[in-house]
C-alpha cells in the first residue's frame, strides 16, 4: 500500500473523509495539508496536481489554479 492510499484509508476510518462511491470522496471536516497537490494525491490515492484537479464547488469548470489566478491583483 502506498502512502497516499494509506492516509486516505486512515482519514476514512477516522470519519474525516467519506466515500460517496468508489470514485468520489469528500471531506466532512477541515484537514490541513502542505499543498493542494498533497490533498488531491491523498483523495485520489495517486500523485496528482492539486491546482488543476480541484474544482470550484459552484462551478466545476473553474480549477483552483484559475480561481487563485483570478484573485491576484492585476499588474497593469
N, C-alpha and C positions, 0 to 999 in steps of 0.2 A: 504494500500500500504506500503510495507517495504521500508527501507531506500535505498537499492540497486536499486530497480526499480524506485524509485522516483528520485534518482540522474541520473540514465540512461535517464529517460524521460526529465529531465531538460537539460542534455547535448545534447540530440537530438533537443529539442526546440531551444537551443542556437546555433545550427549548428555545434557543436564541434564533435558530434558523429552522424554517419549516419547508417541507416539500409539498407543493401542491400536486405535482405529478412527477414523473421521472425526469422531466426536462425543465422544471420550473421550481426554483427555490426562492423564498423571500424571508427577509429579516423581520422578526417581531419585536426586536429591541435594538438599540444602537450598539454596535460592536466596532470598536476602533481598530483601524488598520493603518499601516505606514503609508499606504498609497491606494489609489483606486484600482491599480493593477493587482495588488495583493488581494484585495477584496474580491475582485472578479475571478481571480485564479482559484480562490477557495470555493466560491459558489459553483464554478464550472468544473472544479477538480482537475484543472489543467492550466498550463501557462496561458495568460491572456493579457491583452492591453485594455486596462480598465477605462481609460478616457474614450476609447472608441466602442467598447462593449456596453457600458452603462448608458441607458436611455432615460430621458425625462419622463416622469410618470404621466404628465398631462399631454405629452406629445412624443410618441415613441420614434419619431423621425429625427429628433434632436439628440445628439450624443452629449455626454458630459463635456467632451472637448469643445463642441460647438457652443454649449452654454457658457463654459468657462471663458472662451474667447470673446463672446458677446458681452461679458461682464467687465472686460478690461477697458480702461479708458482709451479713447481714441488718441492717436499720436499726431493727428493732423494739425 
